[in-house]
Amino acid sequence: MAFELRPLGPADLPAARDVLAAACPFDRAADVAEEKLFAPGAGAPAAAWGALDRGALIGLAVASGRWLRLLAVAPGARRRGAGTLLLTAAERAVAAAGAGRARTLDQPGNYLAPGVDLRNQEAIAWLERRGYRRIRENENLLIDLAGNPRVTAARRDELAARAAAVGYQVRRARPPDRAPLLDAIDRAFGRAWPHEVARALDHTPATVHVALTGAGEVAAFAAHDGNNRGLGWFGPTGTLEPHRGRGLGEALLIACLVDVVGAGHATCEVAWIGPRRFYERAAGVAGARRFLVLEKELTNS
């Protein structure tokens, strides 16, 4: 069957949300559809296409830089060629952007998940049949917030007071902090962190907390809802090397988690985790999600 393939725009969002709600059982893709379809990654614009059957949207794909950011086909429309059509369009866009390999989902700065959820064996097998190879796994942690005695305003304030006792001010970021904060993050950590933190700073109030020295210099930071905005995801976070080991990371984590509780979330997802032990000690870990990153050589595409 021949499908119509065309670029998607804002007017397609309601139909795109319906497709994502039906096609993505492991991710809340429909809730962040606008961000994933149209928002850039760090330094890379996004391009979105839809596959239509007699005018009805049945599937979509998004490419950005070298990443296949999103590909979804409504369950009732699968095994008829729409997925392959969309994948081909995305791979051509990746090649046109100058990348020799297409990579799944883990685009720094704007990702639905850091790979394909390992429970989605159907999608993994489908991609492998089309030349994708497994290259790494990533993990997200889940923190229960409802009734968590380690995630309270009182503990947030206690940890901030401890930081103050050793010379640091822990507080929510303010508009004048923006430029020095993003500059410090770029110099110390680089990657896509300034992109995500900038998006978190755009919230009102900002969903970024900082630790400052007595001289007002950035010592540490933590953000939430910079990526997957509205889902209560935590990260990125970092402490500049001279200030590590002084409890700043814990104080900032709890400040962010109290925000997430206040936004009505019962769980927080910590993306692309680093030190698992830190989260277990500071807030408790209720579970984890594992993801598979796959990659395909495009030189012969």
Backbone as a ProteinNet text record, in pm:
[ID]
protein_1_A
[PRIMARY]
MAFELRPLGPADLPAARDVLAAACPFDRAADVAEEKLFAPGAGAPAAAWGALDRGALIGLAVASGRWLRLLAVAPGARRRGAGTLLLTAAERAVAAAGAGRARTLDQPGNYLAPGVDLRNQEAIAWLERRGYRRIRENENLLIDLAGNPRVTAARRDELAARAAAVGYQVRRARPPDRAPLLDAIDRAFGRAWPHEVARALDHTPATVHVALTGAGEVAAFAAHDGNNRGLGWFGPTGTLEPHRGRGLGEALLIACLVDVVGAGHATCEVAWIGPRRFYERAAGVAGARRFLVLEKELTNS
[TERTIARY]
85	0	88.1	51.8	127.6	75.5	167.6	131.9	183.8	119	169.6	271.7	385.6	489	503.7	492.5	507.7	560.8	622.5	668.9	550.3	575.9	474.9	498.2	388.5	394.2	305.5	300.4	223	77.1	17.5	-123	-143.5	-36.9	-46.5	-33.7	-12.4	15	-96.5	-224.1	-326.4	-321.3	-307.9	-300	-171.2	-61	66.4	57.5	-8.2	-23.7	-103.4	-205.2	-283.9	-198.3	-115.2	-27.2	69.8	131.3	230.7	168.4	48	-18.5	-44.8	-78.2	-107.9	17.9	124.9	241.9	354.8	351.8	466.7	426.1	411.1	363.5	463.2	590.3	692.3	736.5	689.6	731.2	609.7	614	503.6	527	541.4	576.4	468.8	343.4	235.4	239.1	285.1	287.6	395.1	495.7	604.9	617.5	505.1	508.7	564.9	524.2	572.5	723.7	774.1	918.7	995.2	945.5	1019.3	1008	896.5	880.6	952.1	951.6	991.7	1106	1134.7	1240.5	1377.8	1478.2	1612.9	1679.7	1783.6	1875.5	1984.7	2092.7	2204.2	2276.7	2247.7	2315.3	2261.8	2147.3	2093	1942.9	1893.1	1748.3	1682.5	1550.8	1475.1	1392.9	1371.5	1283.5	1188.8	1060.1	959	878.8	851.1	768.6	654.2	546.8	434.6	403.9	356.3	302.6	151.7	84.5	-61.2	-124.4	-234.4	-313.8	-450.3	-475.2	-600	-625.7	-520	-530.2	-516.1	-515.1	-505	-361.2	-310.6	-175	-168.5	-78.5	-65.1	73.7	169	303.8	384.6	495.3	579.7	723.5	813.2	955.4	1017.2	1118.5	1190.9	1340	1411.9	1557.7	1615.1	1728.8	1797.1	1945.5	2025.4	2167.2	2186.8	2262.3	2285.3	2188.2	2086.3	1996.6	1861.1	1817.2	1677.5	1611.2	1550.8	1498.4	1370.4	1291.2	1159.6	1111.1	1051.6	983.6	870.2	749.2	632.7	528.9	470.5	361	247.7	126.5	11.2	1.7	-28.3	-27.8	-112.1	-226.8	-313.8	-265	-161.8	-109.7	25.9	72	205	205.8	328.7	353.4	294.3	285.7	236.3	333.9	452	554.4	568.8	481.2	490	616.6	653.1	772.5	898.2	907	1024.4	1031.3	917.6	912.4	963.2	918	959	1106.7	1151.9	1291.7	1383.2	1345.2	1426	1435.7	1324.4	1325.9	1417	1410.5	1494.5	1642.1	1674.4	1814.2	1869.4	1787.9	1833.3	1863.8	1782.1	1807.2	1936.1	1959.8	2083.6	2204.2	2195.3	2305.5	2325.1	2214.1	2222.8	2286	2273.9	2335.1	2484.1	2534.7	2677.6	2721.2	2625.3	2660.6	2670.4	2769.3	2786	2711.7	2660.8	2585.8	2460.5	2354.8	2231.3	2226.3	2187.1	2189.5	2051.5	2009.7	1872.6	1858.6	1776.3	1713.1	1800.4	1925.4	1997	2062.7	1985.3	2039.7	2060.9	2182.4	2203.7	2121.1	2055.1	1979.9	1833.3	1795.2	1652.8	1630.2	1589.9	1570.1	1445.1	1368.6	1254.2	1302.8	1405.1	1469.5	1610.9	1703.1	1842.2	1863.2	1777	1783.1	1645	1637	1511.6	1492.2	1377.2	1349.3	1369.8	1445.6	1477.6	1354	1244.7	1121.9	1060.7	1101.8	1043.7	1121.6	1113.8	1189.4	1142	1017.4	966.5	1037.5	1050.8	1117.5	1266.2	1330.2	1473.1	1496.3	1415.2	1431.2	1404.4	1307.3	1273.3	1392	1454.6	1570	1689.3	1709.5	1822.1	1805.8	1683.7	1662.1	1694.6	1698.2	1726.1	1868	1953.2	2095.5	2148.3	2066.5	2113.4	2182.9	2289.4	2369.2	2372.5	2370.9	2372.9	2511	2512.1	2642	2658.1	2549.5	2564.2	2428	2430.8	2309	2320.3	2205.5	2197.3	2090.8	2095.7	2001.9	1944.8	1813.9	1746.8	1704.6	1708	1659.5	1524	1444.3	1312.8	1315.5	1273.2	1267.1	1121.9	1072.7	937.8	937.6	839.9	831.9	719.4	610	494.3	529.7	523.9	552.5	697.9	787.8	930.2	986.1	1031.1	1076.5	1206.2	1274.6	1397.8	1373.4	1249	1215.4	1107.9	1151.9	1061.3	1120.7	1034.9	1082.9	1173.7	1141.7	1225.3	1366.3	1376.9	1511	1582.5	1509.8	1570.8	1633.6	1557.8	1608	1724.5	1718.5	1827.8	1957.3	1948.3	2067.6	2121.8	2032.6	2078	2150.2	2099.9	2164.3	2303.2	2317	2448.7	2546.3	2496.5	2582.6	2623.6	2530.1	2561.9	2668.7	2666.2	2763.3	2905.5	2920.4	3055.5	3080.9	2997.6	3028.9	2958.3	2846	2775.9	2631	2581.2	2439.5	2372.3	2271.4	2193.5	2056.2	2020	1891	1850.4	1729	1680.6	1753.3	1782.8	1849.1	1757.8	1819	1748.2	1795.2	1719.7	1758.4	1902.9	1957.2	2097.1	2198.7	2156.6	2248.6	2270.1	2183.9	2180.6	2315.9	2369.2	2492.8	2609.7	2638.4	2751.9	2730.6	2607.5	2580.5	2605.5	2549.1	2566.9	2713.3	2783.8	2925.9	3004.4	2973.7	3044.4	3016.7	2891.7	2857.5	2928.7	2932.4	2998.4	3147.8	3211.8	3355.7	3386.3	3302	3332	3282.4	3170.1	3106.3	3081.4	3059.2	3035.9	2916.8	2936.3	2831.8	2706.3	2591.2	2466.7	2407.1	2480.8	2423.3	2380.5	2457.2	2407.5	2273.4	2253	2126.2	2009.8	2024.6	1916.7	1893	2001.1	1985	1920.8	1956.1	1892.5	1741.8	1698.3	1554.7	1490.3	1560.2	1506	1498.9	1594.1	1591.2	1474.9	1423	1312.4	1179.7	1170.7	1048.3	1030.9	906.9	877.5	801.8	865.9	1006.1	1101.4	1227.7	1328.5	1330.9	1349.8	1361.2	1508.4	1586.3	1729.9	1762.6	1842.5	1893.1	2045.2	2102.8	2247	2305.6	2433.7	2513	2620.3	2627.5	2720.8	2819.1	2941.2	3041.2	3009.1	3082	3064	3090.5	3172.8	3201.9	3100.3	2999.8	2896.2	2928.9	3035.8	3072.4	2997.3	2969.8	2896.7	2985	2931.7	3002	2935.5	2802.2	2727.8	2590.8	2525.6	2391.9	2316	2184.8	2099.4	1973.9	1924	1806.4	1707.2	1584	1483.5	1391.8	1330.7	1235	1298.2	1428.1	1488.6	1465.1	1470.5	1432.1	1307.4	1222.6	1094.5	1019.6	1002.6	944.6	803.5	780.8	650.7	640.1	741.4	736.4	806.8	873.6	939.7	1071.3	1139.7	1269.6	1377.4	1470.9	1580.9	1707.5	1781.1	1911.1	1910.2	2029.6	2159.7	2193.6	2299	2348.8	2499.5	2566	2711	2766.9	2877.8	2951.4	3090.6	3132.1	3265.3	3369.5	3477.8	3573.1	3620.5	3654.1	3705.9	3604.5	3476.4	3370.7	3304.4	3362.2	3302.6	3327.1	3239.4	3252.9	3201.2	3118.6	3070.4	2917.6	2854.3	2709.3	2626.4	2688.9	2612.9	2522.7	2572.1	2490.6	2363.5	2372.9	2255.6	2156.9	2208.2	2120	2044.7	2112.8	2049.6	1952.1	1986.3	1894.2	1763.4	1770.8	1648.8	1567.4	1634	1561.2	1482.1	1543.9	1474	1359.9	1383.8	1279.2	1158.9	1182	1070.4	989.4	1056.8	986.2	897.7	954.4	881.9	759.2	773.3	657.1	551.9	596.8	504.4	431	490.1	425	326.7	314.1	213.5	262.1	392.5	445.2	470.5	435.1	459	592.1	651.7	779	866.3	995	1091	1182.6	1206.9	1298.5	1431.1	1538.3	1672.2	1738.4	1759.7	1805	1956.3	1999.8	2142.1	2226.7	2197.4	2257.2	2408	2472	2612.8	2625.8	2647.8	2671.5	2541.3	2506	2381.3	2378.4	2493.2	2497.3	2455.3	2492	2455.4	2303.6	2231.7	2085.3	2022.4	2077.9	2025.4	2036.1	2149.1	2169.2	2087	2081.3	2019.2	1867.5	1809.3	1664.2	1599.5	1679.3	1622.6	1587.9	1615.4	1586.8	1478.4	1369.2	1256.4	1264	1338.3	1346.7	1435.8	1441.9	1527	1466.8	1505.2	1471.6	1602.6	1612.2	1732.5	1698.2	1795.6	1774.4	1889.7	1858.3	1957.1	1975.3	2099.6	2132.3	2180.5	2122.9	2161.8	2212.1	2293.2	2354	2364.4	2354.5	2361.7	2456.4	2542.6	2632.1	2550.8	2565.3	2484.8	2564	2688.3	2770.1	2717.6	2647.6	2595.1	2445.4	2387.5	2243.3	2210
-119.7	0	124.1	223.5	348.1	445.7	501.3	602.3	737	842.2	976.6	1009.1	1061.2	1105.1	1254.6	1328.1	1473.9	1527.4	1647	1709.7	1741	1737.9	1772.1	1912.2	1978.8	2111.8	2119.4	2235.3	2248.7	2207.4	2226.5	2187.9	2037.3	1960.6	1814.5	1761.7	1848.6	1801.8	1715	1750.9	1663.2	1521	1507.9	1374.3	1303.4	1379.5	1319.1	1266.9	1341.6	1295.4	1164.9	1154.8	1031.1	912.4	932.5	824.6	785.6	884.8	856.4	788.9	829.8	767.1	619.3	586.8	447.5	365	429.1	355.2	343.8	421.5	428	388.5	258.8	216.1	238	256.6	266.3	409.5	504.9	644.8	734.3	847.6	944.2	1040.6	981.9	1060.7	1161.3	1125	1216.9	1344.6	1333.2	1449.5	1550.3	1506.3	1596.2	1599.5	1579.5	1567.4	1691.2	1808.6	1930.6	1944.4	1917.9	1926	1827	1705.5	1602.1	1617.2	1669.1	1684.2	1806.3	1914.4	2041.4	2114.3	2087.2	2161.6	2108.1	2194.9	2149	2071.9	1998.6	1945.5	2047.9	2007.8	2100.3	2119.9	2230.2	2263.4	2193.2	2126.4	2054.4	2074.1	2128.6	2142.7	2007.2	2004.7	1881.3	1887.7	1772.3	1759.8	1644.2	1667.7	1566.2	1534.8	1405.4	1360.6	1276.4	1275.6	1189.5	1097.7	977.8	886.1	888.5	913.5	926.4	819.7	766.5	668.8	731.1	765.4	832.2	955.8	1031.7	1158.6	1149.2	1028.4	1011.3	979.2	1049	1025.1	890.2	803.4	671.2	647.6	736.1	718.5	844.9	854.1	973.5	937.9	1022.4	1007.6	1145.2	1154.5	1279.3	1250.3	1330.7	1323.5	1457.2	1452	1574	1544.2	1612.2	1579.8	1435.8	1359.9	1219.5	1124.4	1179.8	1097.2	1073.7	951.2	917.4	940.3	1058	1096.4	1022.6	995.2	937.2	866.7	748.6	679.7	600.2	623.8	557.6	532.8	415.2	380.1	323.9	371.4	323.1	171.2	100.4	-46.3	-106.5	-48.9	-103.9	-82.2	0.4	30.4	-33.2	-118.6	-176.6	-291.9	-324.8	-434.6	-408	-280.7	-243.7	-150.9	-126.1	-48.2	94.9	143	282.8	307.3	213.9	231.4	238.7	153	154.9	284.8	332.1	459.8	573.7	577.5	683	670.8	549.6	528.6	572.8	541.8	583.1	735	803.7	950.5	1006.2	948.2	995.5	969.7	852.4	820.8	912.2	946.3	1039.7	1176	1218.8	1347.6	1342.5	1231.2	1215.7	1222.4	1152.1	1155	1295.2	1365.4	1501.2	1597.1	1566.2	1650	1623.1	1526.6	1499.4	1386	1313.4	1202.2	1072.6	993.4	865.1	752.1	777.6	676.2	738.2	660.8	701.6	633	707.3	657.9	677.1	585.2	588.5	662.4	764.2	829.4	911.8	874.7	936.7	1068.8	1158.4	1286.6	1379.7	1422.6	1513.8	1641.6	1679.3	1803.8	1790.2	1688.1	1670	1523.4	1445.8	1302.5	1259.4	1170.9	1112	1014.3	937.4	843.6	822.3	781.4	762.9	628.6	597.6	472.6	410.4	292.7	219.2	138.5	154.3	79.4	-70.7	-136.5	-276.8	-367.1	-319.1	-397.9	-399.2	-304.5	-292.9	-381.5	-511.2	-604.2	-604.9	-576.1	-570.8	-462.4	-343.5	-233.6	-263.8	-321.8	-353.8	-453.6	-557.4	-657.6	-597.7	-509	-442.7	-360.3	-285.6	-204.8	-292.6	-399.6	-487.2	-551	-582.1	-637.9	-536.3	-410.4	-303.4	-249.3	-326.9	-294	-225.7	-205.2	-139	-239.6	-192	-276.5	-216.3	-303.5	-259.1	-202.8	-82.8	-23.6	6	27.8	52.2	47.6	40.8	52.1	171.8	233.7	342.7	308.7	378	350.2	479.1	478	582.4	524.1	604.4	562.9	625.8	556.6	605.2	628.9	747.6	783.7	807.3	733.5	757.1	884.5	968.8	1096.3	1099.3	1030.6	1035.6	974.4	1054.6	1006.7	976.1	1020	992.4	1084.2	1029.5	1115.3	1189.4	1149.4	1218.4	1331.3	1344.3	1449.9	1537.8	1631.7	1724	1863.9	1962.9	2100.8	2119.4	2049.9	2063.2	2011.3	1898.5	1846.4	1935.6	1986.9	2082.5	2198.4	2254.4	2368.9	2330.9	2210.9	2164.3	2149.8	2092.8	2075.2	2209.4	2303.5	2437.3	2505.6	2483.6	2543	2481.7	2350.7	2286.8	2346.1	2368.6	2428.9	2569.7	2644.2	2780.5	2779.6	2677.3	2669.5	2649	2597.3	2581.1	2679.8	2785.6	2898.1	2904.7	2829.4	2830.5	2873.7	2943.2	2977	2885	2811.4	2724.1	2786.7	2811.7	2876.4	2849.5	2891.5	2880.8	2983.2	2945.2	3037.4	3155.2	3271.4	3395.8	3444.7	3534.2	3580.3	3630.1	3706.9	3751.1	3637.6	3520.2	3406.1	3341.7	3369.4	3290.8	3286.4	3400.1	3401.5	3338.3	3377.4	3314.6	3165.1	3124.3	2983	2900.7	2944.2	2868.8	2867.5	2977.9	2982.2	2883.5	2879	2786.9	2641.9	2610.9	2474.4	2437.1	2529.3	2501.4	2475.1	2554.9	2538.5	2411	2376.7	2263	2129.8	2133.4	2008.2	1996.6	2110.2	2107.4	2021.1	1936.1	1848	1930.3	1874.5	1945.6	2007.2	2004.4	2051.6	2197.9	2288.2	2426.6	2438.8	2357.2	2359.8	2320.7	2211.3	2166.3	2263.5	2313.3	2404.6	2535.2	2581.1	2703	2684.6	2567.4	2541.7	2537.9	2482.1	2480.7	2621.5	2706.9	2846	2923.6	2877.5	2947.5	2928	2831.2	2813.6	2932.5	2955.4	3055.6	2987.1	2969.4	3003.7	2903.9	2941.2	2853.3	2719.7	2612.4	2479.7	2440.1	2535	2518	2571.9	2496.3	2543.2	2548.2	2644.3	2665.3	2673.3	2641.3	2665.7	2766.1	2874.9	2983	2999.4	3036	3066	3200.7	3232.2	3362.1	3477.1	3454.5	3557.7	3559	3471.6	3468.2	3384.5	3304.2	3220.2	3087.4	3033.5	2907.2	2793.9	2718	2601.1	2471.7	2474.1	2354.5	2397.6	2305.7	2333.4	2202.3	2212.1	2097.5	2151.7	2077.3	2120	2005.5	2041.4	1942	2004	1920.4	1963.2	2053.9	2037.6	2104	2024.1	1893.1	1799.1	1725.5	1682.9	1620.6	1710.6	1832.9	1935.3	1896.3	1907.1	1873.9	1731.9	1648.6	1510.2	1491.6	1595.6	1584.8	1510.2	1508.7	1439.7	1526.8	1460.6	1531.3	1524.3	1635.7	1643	1751.3	1794.2	1751.5	1817.3	1766.5	1823.3	1805.9	1898.1	1887	1978.6	1936.8	2018.1	2042.1	2167.9	2198.5	2136.6	2090.5	2006.2	2064.2	2193.1	2241.8	2236.9	2213.5	2223.6	2089.4	1981.1	1849.6	1799.6	1708.9	1650.5	1736.8	1836.2	1927.5	1926.9	1825.7	1810.7	1894.9	1960.8	2050	1972.1	1861.4	1782.8	1733.1	1686.4	1637.5	1750.4	1865.6	1979	2021	2021.3	2063.4	1959.1	1831.2	1724.8	1736	1747.3	1751.7	1877.2	1989.2	2110.8	2087.5	2020	1990.5	1892.1	1788.7	1689.3	1749	1841.8	1910.6	1989	2049.5	2115.1	2015.3	1898.7	1798.2	1750	1731.2	1697.3	1807.6	1932.7	2045.5	2055.7	2001.6	2001.5	1886.2	1803.5	1698	1561.4	1541.4	1412.5	1321.5	1194.1	1095.6	1024.7	1039.2	973.8	1070.7	1062.7	1139.5	1042.3	1069.6	986.9	1061.9	995.2	1052.5	994.4	1079.3	1031.5	1019.2	915.9	901.3	908.6	823	839.8	820.7	886.3	863.9	778.2	840	762.3	712.5	586.3	531.3	539	510.9	512.2	645.8	752.3	886.2	898.8	854.5	867.1	773.5	653.8	560.8	619.5	681.5	739.1	865.3	950.2	1081.1	1076.5	990.8	995.1	857.9	753.3	620.2	593.5	472.5	433.6	327.1	355.1	263.1	165	197.4	110.9	172.8	108.8	157	117.3	191.7	157.3	147.7	47.4	30.7	48.1	104.4	141.7	92.9	62.6	15.8	119.7	157.5	247.6	163	188.8	116.8	216.8	167.7	254.9	180.3	257.9	198.9	278.5	208.6	271	309.7	436.9	487.7	506.3	471	502.7	439.5	328.1	262.9	285.6	378.1	400.5	484.9
0	0	0	-79.6	-87.1	17.8	94.7	194.2	147.8	194	169.6	277.7	237.4	330.7	317.8	426.5	420	551.6	547.5	671.7	763.9	892.9	992.1	1045.4	1080.6	1139.4	1261.6	1326.6	1450.3	1437.9	1321	1303.9	1315.7	1301.6	1309.5	1451.8	1549.4	1684.8	1743.3	1731	1790	1734.8	1603.3	1543.9	1584.9	1593.2	1634.5	1777.1	1864.9	2003	2008	1924.7	1922.1	1878.8	1776.7	1730.6	1841.5	1905.3	2008.9	2130.6	2167	2281.5	2254.9	2131.2	2096.6	2073.9	2024.5	1977	2077.7	2185.4	2277	2418	2445.8	2578	2690.5	2658.3	2762.6	2790.8	2712.6	2726.9	2715.3	2784.3	2777.7	2660.4	2543.9	2425.9	2389.9	2406	2369	2452.1	2577.6	2666.3	2628.1	2554.5	2514.1	2361.3	2293.8	2147.8	2080.3	2123	2057.4	2071.5	2190.6	2215.9	2129.3	2120.1	2047.1	1895.6	1847.8	1703	1648.8	1724.2	1664.1	1732.9	1859.3	1929.7	1888.7	1880.8	1842.7	1954.9	1918.5	2017.6	2039.3	2100.9	2121.9	1989	1923	1798	1675.3	1685.4	1570	1561.8	1449.9	1433.9	1413.7	1427.9	1410.2	1282.8	1221.6	1106	1132.2	1115.2	1144.6	1019.6	999.5	886.9	939.2	861.7	892.9	777	809.1	708.7	722.3	609.7	611.4	523.3	571.5	497.3	471.6	346.1	306.7	393.6	415.5	487	637.4	693.2	838.9	877.6	978.3	1024.7	1095.8	1048.9	1109.9	1168.1	1135.4	1187.3	1169.7	1242.9	1234.2	1267.8	1221.8	1251.2	1266.8	1352	1374.1	1367.4	1291.2	1285.6	1327.6	1395.2	1438	1446.5	1362.8	1358.1	1315	1393.6	1358.8	1428.6	1490.1	1569.6	1503.6	1514.2	1495.2	1630.4	1646.6	1777.5	1811.3	1709.8	1735.5	1610.2	1628.4	1519	1580.9	1532.4	1590.1	1481.3	1483.8	1393.4	1477.7	1453.8	1529	1516.1	1624.7	1621	1508.3	1481.2	1377.9	1236.2	1220.3	1086.3	1060.8	1148.9	1134.4	1033	991.6	896.8	758.5	724.9	591.3	520	580.4	513.7	559	644.9	688.1	769.7	858.2	939.5	856	756.3	668.9	590	544.7	472	560.2	683.2	776	813.7	837	872.1	758.4	635.6	520	512.1	534.8	532.2	640.1	759.6	869.7	840.7	787	757.8	648.9	552.4	448.3	508.6	604.6	669.8	751	817.8	894.6	800.8	688.9	591.8	535.2	507.9	454.1	554.1	683	787	800.6	723.1	722	811.8	869	958	879.3	911.7	844.7	911.3	1034	1106.4	1165.9	1167.2	1235	1370.4	1472.4	1610.8	1671.7	1757.4	1808.4	1940.5	1938.5	2052.8	2146.8	2174.5	2286.8	2248.5	2188.2	2145	2264.9	2292.8	2404.8	2389.6	2497.2	2497.5	2466.9	2389.7	2357.9	2322.7	2420.9	2400.7	2475	2411.5	2480.2	2586.5	2552.8	2643.2	2591	2677.1	2632.5	2562.6	2468.5	2395.4	2386.6	2324.3	2313.8	2442.1	2505.1	2627.1	2601	2687.8	2666	2666.4	2721.8	2716.9	2577.7	2494.1	2360.4	2262.8	2285.1	2203.2	2057.5	2036	1898.1	1817.9	1876.9	1806.3	1787.6	1888.7	1878.2	1765.6	1759.6	1653.9	1516.1	1507.8	1381	1331.5	1421.4	1383.9	1345.5	1417.6	1385.4	1248	1211.1	1076.6	968.5	1003.6	907.1	922	982.9	982.5	1105.5	1207.9	1329.7	1420.9	1485.7	1574.4	1714.8	1813.8	1953.5	1988	2050.7	2085	2233.4	2307	2450.3	2517.5	2651.4	2730.6	2824	2852.9	2949.6	3052.2	3165.2	3273.7	3330.3	3356.6	3433	3567	3671.5	3802.5	3830.3	3910	3951	4101.9	4142	4283.6	4321.2	4418.9	4469.3	4552.6	4527.8	4599.4	4702	4674.2	4763.9	4899.4	5002.4	5136.8	5164	5077.3	5095.1	5204.8	5317.3	5427.6	5397.6	5290.1	5253.6	5154.1	5108.7	5011.3	5073.3	5155.6	5223.8	5222.6	5239.3	5247.6	5368.4	5477.1	5597.7	5570.5	5502.7	5473.3	5373	5275.8	5182.1	5258.7	5352.3	5428.6	5519.6	5576	5661.1	5580.9	5461	5377.9	5329.9	5300.9	5262	5378.7	5499.8	5617.4	5639.4	5616.5	5627.9	5526.4	5406.1	5304.3	5345	5401.9	5445.7	5554.6	5639.2	5748.8	5699.3	5575.1	5519.1	5405	5399.1	5311.8	5178.5	5161.5	5032.8	5050.2	4950.2	4945.5	4844.4	4888	4799.6	4781.1	4656.3	4627.1	4483.8	4451.7	4314.8	4226.7	4104.4	4011.8	3978.8	3959.1	3926.5	3790.7	3727.1	3592.7	3582.2	3679.9	3665.3	3670.1	3718.7	3725.5	3589.4	3493.8	3370.4	3298.8	3263.4	3184.4	3259	3384.4	3452.6	3477.8	3501.8	3525.6	3399.3	3286.8	3162.2	3119.8	3144	3110.6	3197.3	3325.8	3416.1	3377.7	3341.9	3302.6	3173.6	3080.1	2952.5	2973.4	3056.9	3079.3	3156.4	3253.5	3340	3284.8	3210.8	3171.4	3020.9	2953.7	2810.3	2774	2672	2621.9	2592.4	2620.3	2591.8	2717.1	2827.2	2951.8	2948.5	2888.8	2883.8	2811.5	2708.2	2633.8	2724.6	2798.4	2885.9	3000.2	3059.4	3172.1	3126.6	3006.5	2954	2942.1	2897.6	2888	3025.9	3124.8	3260	3318.5	3282.2	3328.8	3269.5	3156.5	3091.4	3163.3	3253.1	3331.7	3426.9	3466.3	3568.8	3682.6	3799.8	3828.4	3762.9	3760.5	3700.9	3774	3697.8	3759.2	3770	3818.2	3839.6	3978.1	4052	4181.2	4173.3	4243.7	4237.1	4377	4385.4	4506	4468.6	4542.6	4514.5	4629.5	4596.6	4698.9	4762.7	4866.9	4930.9	4836.9	4735	4635.7	4521.9	4529.5	4427.9	4306.2	4314.3	4200.3	4205.1	4086.5	4077.2	4128	4224.7	4276.5	4231.5	4215.9	4177.4	4126.5	4057.4	4003.9	3990.5	3982	3949.4	3882.7	3784.5	3708.4	3696.3	3671.1	3633	3528.1	3449.8	3346.3	3241.1	3217.4	3102.2	2976.2	2989.5	2884.3	2932.2	2836.4	2873.4	2971.1	2929.7	3017.4	3059.6	3189.5	3244.7	3297.1	3272.9	3319.9	3454.6	3503.4	3632.8	3630.4	3515	3505.7	3568.4	3638	3703.8	3619.5	3617.4	3551.6	3445.5	3407	3457.6	3591	3653	3777.9	3781.6	3848.4	3857.2	3964.5	4022.2	4118.3	4062.4	4057.3	4006.9	4100.4	4043.9	4116	4248.6	4259.3	4387.7	4501.2	4469.1	4570.2	4600.2	4551.9	4573.4	4715.5	4758.6	4891.3	5002.9	4972.5	5076.1	5088.3	5028.9	5043.2	4949.8	4854.1	4766.2	4671.4	4618.9	4526.4	4591.9	4714.6	4786	4813.2	4856	4882.8	4757.3	4645.4	4520.1	4469.2	4482.8	4443.4	4519.9	4650.3	4730.5	4698.5	4673.6	4634.8	4505.8	4409.5	4284.1	4305.7	4385.7	4408.2	4480.9	4571.4	4637.2	4533.5	4437.5	4326.1	4252	4221.7	4142.7	4219.3	4349.5	4432.7	4421.9	4431.6	4424.4	4292.3	4186.8	4055.6	4039.9	4143.9	4141.4	4098.1	4090.1	4046.5	4166	4151	4256.1	4238.5	4120	4089.4	4011.8	4032.6	3953.7	3881.7	3754.1	3676.5	3663.2	3701.2	3693.8	3569.7	3471	3340.9	3333.8	3260.2	3227.7	3354.1	3449.1	3581.7	3580.2	3676.4	3702.8	3828.4	3945.3	4067.9	4130.7	4107.4	4161.3	4313.7	4376.2	4522.4	4580.2	4513.4	4560.5	4570.4	4468.2	4469.1	4570.9	4585.6	4685.6	4825.4	4854.8	4987.6	5008.6	4906.6	4924.2	4922.1	4836.6	4821.7	4810.7	4793.6	4776.9	4631.6	4585.3	4447.1	4448	4379.6	4377.7	4262.3	4159.4	4042.7	3937.5	3823.5	3715	3581.7	3479	3340.5	3263.4	3176.5	3096.4	2949.5	2876.5	2738.1	2651.9	2528.9	2433.4	2323.3	2299.1	2188.5	2071.6	1955.4	1834	1729.8	1639.3	1540.1	1406.3	1298.1	1164.1	1077.5	1006.6	909.1	787	742.5	631.6	502.3	501.5	382.9	255.7	267.4	148.3	130.1	213.7	204	83.2
[MASK]
+++++++++++++++++++++++++++++++++++++++++++++++++++++++++++++++++++++++++++++++++++++++++++++++++++++++++++++++++++++++++++++++++++++++++++++++++++++++++++++++++++++++++++++++++++++++++++++++++++++++++++++++++++++++++++++++++++++++++++++++++++++++++++++++++++++++++++++++++++++++++++++++++++++++++++++

